[in-house]
Amino acid sequence: MGLAEKACVPCRGGVAGLTADEAERLLADVPGWTLEEGATRIRRTFRFKDFATAMAFARRVGDLAEQEGHHPDIGLGWGYCSVAFRTHKIGALHENDFIMAAKVNALADAGGS
């Protein structure tokens, strides 16, 4: 099963975050995303033709986040939407972050970015 087909599992803390090596391996499954902050966050910036399209994409990402119960940091401006994930309860990356990145990639593929 690919990452995009998985569902996020609620993280209540008390679990170890992914190591940098584990994060690097999962990163290979989410094209366009990069590791940040010592492999404790992933980010991707999506490009669009205008502000309205970027805003519509940000809303779709927000709706997806609500459905999955796993929320990103979203930056938005004319022609771009930046999405970043980190599991806040553990202050590190978890498989859930990569599941969400894969789902956001699928949104972008379906709606164009």
C-alpha positions, -999 to 999 in steps of 0.1 A, spaced: 0 0 0 14 34 -10 16 63 14 -14 81 -2 -36 51 5 -28 50 42 -47 70 69 -31 90 96 -30 74 130 -35 98 159 -3 105 177 -7 114 213 30 119 220 54 96 238 68 81 207 101 86 191 103 107 159 118 94 128 156 93 125 172 113 97 178 81 78 142 69 82 130 103 70 153 102 40 139 68 30 103 80 32 112 113 14 119 92 -17 81 84 -18 70 120 -18 85 138 -48 91 176 -45 93 176 -7 124 185 12 137 179 47 142 209 70 153 218 105 175 188 111 151 163 95 122 173 118 100 190 92 91 185 55 81 212 31 70 217 -5 61 248 -24 35 244 -51 33 270 -80 2 283 -96 -9 307 -123 -24 332 -99 -35 339 -64 -70 325 -67 -57 291 -78 -32 290 -50 -59 299 -25 -82 272 -38 -54 247 -34 -47 258 2 -84 253 10 -83 218 -5 -52 210 16 -70 224 47 -101 202 40 -79 172 37 -61 180 69 -93 182 88 -104 149 74 -72 132 84 -68 151 117 -32 161 108 -26 197 102 2 215 82 16 249 83 4 266 51 20 297 35 2 314 7 9 342 -18 4 352 -54 12 321 -74 23 298 -46 12 277 -17 38 263 7 29 233 29 50 220 58 44 191 81 58 181 114 41 161 142 38 188 168 31 163 197 66 148 193 84 178 177 97 156 149 86 137 118 63 107 120 51 85 92 18 105 93 37 135 79 47 116 49 13 101 44 -1 137 43 26 148 19 17 120 -4 -20 129 -2 -12 166 -9 9 155 -39 -22 136 -51 -43 167 -47 -18 187 -67 -17 160 -94 -55 160 -96 -60 197 -96 -28 209 -113 0 229 -97 
